[in-house]
Amino acid sequence: MDPLFDLLGQLGVGLATNAIYDLLKLTVMAPADREHLEQQIENQIRPHGVTMKASTVIEAVAQHGFITIQGSYLYAPTALAFGSQVGGAVVGNNSTLRTDKTAITAGADAHMLTQGNA
């Protein structure tokens, strides 16, 4: 490949990177937006690729926020509760929630969304 084309390509990537960086910096540094971003980050629980087993019950419940369970296996013989009183919860993308009497299995790219406790 021509060295000039190589250089121009790198210049284009550099300019695009700088533009994206400036946009992100402005978004994060604005006081109102920053508080909103911090609240969103604070109020998220994201177990990914975990195995959880309990002797009776698993409760993954947030009072305010979002729970996202992906690529995980949760088992409790009696009951399994997940959700958020204000916010939501998603389980999916190769995850299984199982008790002795029931199971929810979501394969690749499959998801179940709840609002409130499920």
PyMOL commands that set and color helices and strands:
alter all, ss='L'
color gray80, all
select helices_A, chain A and resi 3-29+31-42
alter helices_A, ss='H'
color red, helices_A
select strands_A, chain A and resi 44-45+51-53+57-70+73-75+79-92+95-98+103-106+111-117
alter strands_A, ss='S'
color yellow, strands_A
deselect
rebuild
show_as cartoon
